[in-house]
């Protein structure tokens, strides 16, 4: 049986490996899509809106975020307006500049699937300023693991209850009362 620390470490490493793998392949795809399609999809607009909301919430100017993220001011403005779809690397830089999880930007951009569980719980963990990004990632991974385990247990319980309920309703099946 794994100790909790080992389990968490393993889960965090799995998430990091997935993000690294996806970021590399997506960066190429995004660059190709951006070059071949001048109009950006709704996803580009969605991630731009999210970046603007986060920037405004952090009370950071566009120019300051561009400097912190290492991108040009006009480019960041185009991203926010949905005119450009940033690569995974640019999203990670913007996330660092905003001091938010790169994973949240990847989800907004459609690079990563949304987390399971209650969105309010996920948002609460992500928005807690007293937690480091590493701690947020660990908590989110643990939360998602518990949600999956609970769903699996609930599914197993409902599958076990279904045949039992069917046999109780079956008139040819001997009941406990007649035994």
Buried (B, 14 or more C-beta within 10 A) or exposed (E): EEEEEEBBEEBBEEBEEEBEEBBEEBBEEBEEBBEEEEEBEEBBBBBBBBBBEBBEEEEBEBEBBBBBBEBEBEBBBBBBBBBBBBBBBBBBBBBBBBEBBBBBBBBBBBBBEEBEBEEEBBEEBBBEEEBEBEEBBBBBBBBBBEBEEEEEEEEEEEEEEEEEEEEEEEEEEEEEEEE
